[in-house]
Amino acid sequence: MNNRWLCSGLTLMELLLTLFVLSVLTAVVIPAAGNVISTWEARSFVLQLEADIAYAQKRAMATEQPVRLNVNRGGLYMLSEPDGVLRRTIKSVRFPDSLSVVNNLEVTFQPHATFAGQSNGGTVYVKYKGQDYAEMRVSLLSNRTRVIWH
């Protein structure tokens, strides 16, 4: 019997080469995955803002009170409704660090208007890492929210 086949295994050189290849692949994949996650976070945030706009309109009709949406350049959007003389915050959300807003927007959804839930409409421009990313338009008459991706 041949003793050469009894002592099979990996040499130190083969192990080092394997570790080197794995480290190079890891160095390439991790930054790319981080960018994908950041892009996914930005997209899901814009879609959540769109859903919250629809929620504000429906809440105005259900509670028969005006609901206000404030989007400010400081990186925060807030839903609020009247509570006596003051306003009560329904929801307050901070923008992810990678997103910014170009303009302030204040939309008030009215429960008793010509069209139920009618608002004053408006557009908010969202930037992702300084580049134009999305535009959210709330129509004046229909109150439909439309996201235009750039």
LINUR-V971853 format. One record per residue. N is the residue number from 1. RES is the residue in one letter. OMEGA is omega in radians with two decimals (none if undefined). D_CENTER is the distance of its C-alpha to the mean C-alpha in whole Angstrom. Layout:
# LINUR-V971853
N&RES&OMEGA&D_CENTER ; N&RES&OMEGA&D_CENTER
This chain:
# LINUR-V971853
1&M&-3.08&67 ; 2&N&-3.12&65 ; 3&N&-3.12&63 ; 4&R&-3.11&61 ; 5&W&3.13&59 ; 6&L&-3.10&59 ; 7&C&-3.13&57 ; 8&S&-3.13&54 ; 9&G&-3.13&51 ; 10&L&3.07&48 ; 11&T&3.12&50 ; 12&L&3.14&48 ; 13&M&3.11&47 ; 14&E&3.10&45 ; 15&L&3.13&43 ; 16&L&3.11&43 ; 17&L&3.12&42 ; 18&T&3.11&39 ; 19&L&3.11&38 ; 20&F&3.14&37 ; 21&V&3.13&36 ; 22&L&3.13&33 ; 23&S&3.09&32 ; 24&V&3.11&32 ; 25&L&3.13&30 ; 26&T&3.14&27 ; 27&A&3.14&27 ; 28&V&-3.02&26 ; 29&V&-3.04&23 ; 30&I&3.10&22 ; 31&P&3.12&20 ; 32&A&3.12&19 ; 33&A&3.11&17 ; 34&G&3.11&16 ; 35&N&3.12&14 ; 36&V&-3.14&13 ; 37&I&3.12&11 ; 38&S&3.09&10 ; 39&T&3.12&9 ; 40&W&3.13&8 ; 41&E&3.13&5 ; 42&A&-3.13&4 ; 43&R&-3.12&5 ; 44&S&3.10&4 ; 45&F&3.13&1 ; 46&V&3.11&4 ; 47&L&3.08&6 ; 48&Q&3.08&6 ; 49&L&3.09&7 ; 50&E&3.12&10 ; 51&A&3.12&11 ; 52&D&3.06&12 ; 53&I&3.09&13 ; 54&A&3.11&15 ; 55&Y&3.13&16 ; 56&A&3.12&17 ; 57&Q&-3.12&20 ; 58&K&3.13&21 ; 59&R&3.10&22 ; 60&A&3.13&24 ; 61&M&-3.08&26 ; 62&A&-3.09&26 ; 63&T&-3.09&27 ; 64&E&3.06&29 ; 65&Q&3.09&27 ; 66&P&3.09&25 ; 67&V&-3.09&22 ; 68&R&3.03&20 ; 69&L&3.06&16 ; 70&N&3.01&16 ; 71&V&-3.10&13 ; 72&N&-3.09&15 ; 73&R&3.10&15 ; 74&G&3.08&16 ; 75&G&-3.09&12 ; 76&L&2.91&12 ; 77&Y&-2.99&12 ; 78&M&3.00&14 ; 79&L&3.13&16 ; 80&S&3.10&20 ; 81&E&-3.12&23 ; 82&P&3.06&27 ; 83&D&-3.02&29 ; 84&G&3.14&32 ; 85&V&-3.10&32 ; 86&L&3.05&29 ; 87&R&3.12&25 ; 88&R&3.13&24 ; 89&T&3.08&20 ; 90&I&-3.08&19 ; 91&K&3.10&15 ; 92&S&-3.05&14 ; 93&V&3.09&10 ; 94&R&3.12&10 ; 95&F&2.99&7 ; 96&P&-3.10&7 ; 97&D&-3.08&10 ; 98&S&-3.12&10 ; 99&L&3.03&8 ; 100&S&-3.14&11 ; 101&V&-3.10&12 ; 102&V&-3.05&15 ; 103&N&3.02&17 ; 104&N&3.11&17 ; 105&L&3.02&17 ; 106&E&3.14&19 ; 107&V&3.09&19 ; 108&T&3.11&22 ; 109&F&-3.09&22 ; 110&Q&-3.14&26 ; 111&P&-3.08&28 ; 112&H&3.11&31 ; 113&A&3.12&31 ; 114&T&3.04&32 ; 115&F&-3.13&29 ; 116&A&3.13&28 ; 117&G&-3.10&24 ; 118&Q&-3.13&25 ; 119&S&3.07&23 ; 120&N&3.07&24 ; 121&G&3.12&21 ; 122&G&-3.13&19 ; 123&T&3.04&17 ; 124&V&-3.11&14 ; 125&Y&-3.09&13 ; 126&V&3.09&10 ; 127&K&3.08&11 ; 128&Y&-3.09&10 ; 129&K&3.07&13 ; 130&G&-3.13&15 ; 131&Q&3.06&15 ; 132&D&-3.05&14 ; 133&Y&-3.11&11 ; 134&A&3.11&11 ; 135&E&3.13&13 ; 136&M&-3.12&12 ; 137&R&3.02&16 ; 138&V&-3.09&17 ; 139&S&-3.10&21 ; 140&L&-3.06&24 ; 141&L&-3.04&26 ; 142&S&-3.07&24 ; 143&N&3.08&21 ; 144&R&3.09&19 ; 145&T&-3.12&15 ; 146&R&3.08&15 ; 147&V&3.08&12 ; 148&I&-3.12&14 ; 149&W&3.12&13 ; 150&H&none&15
